[in-house]
């Protein structure tokens, strides 16, 4: 079974506190949280309804690669 990335949990907790515990956010909310454009989100497979787990996994992966 695959292990979760080191920074996954802190990102997930931060995203959940940002959304007030909701596990799904809109692209507009994700853009505000990440500070990135809709184009950046779309290029990474994130469209209108974005899951907190999905975004946390992406952020942890990018942080590990140093391309945040």
MORA-V269509 format. One record per residue. SS is DSSP state (H for helix, E for strand, C for the rest). PHI is phi in radians with two decimals (NA if undefined). Layout:
{{SS:PHI} {SS:PHI}}
This chain:
{{C:NA} {C:-1.23} {C:-1.57} {C:-1.35} {C:-1.19} {C:-1.00} {C:-1.60} {H:-1.07} {H:-1.06} {H:-1.04} {H:-1.13} {H:-1.10} {H:-1.09} {H:-1.15} {H:-1.12} {H:-1.14} {H:-1.24} {H:-1.13} {C:-1.59} {C:1.28} {C:1.62} {C:-1.29} {C:-1.62} {E:-2.25} {E:-2.26} {E:-1.44} {H:-1.09} {H:-1.10} {H:-1.16} {H:-1.15} {H:-1.12} {H:-1.17} {H:-1.19} {H:-1.50} {C:1.35} {C:-1.87} {C:-1.48} {H:-1.08} {H:-1.04} {H:-1.08} {H:-1.12} {H:-1.09} {H:-1.13} {C:-1.80} {C:1.44} {C:-1.80} {C:-1.90} {C:-1.35} {E:-1.77} {E:-2.03} {E:-1.36} {H:-1.08} {H:-1.14} {H:-1.07} {H:-1.20} {H:-1.11} {H:-1.11} {H:-1.10} {H:-1.10} {H:-1.16} {H:-1.13} {H:-1.16} {H:-1.14} {H:-1.16} {H:-1.42} {C:1.38} {C:-1.94} {C:-1.27}}
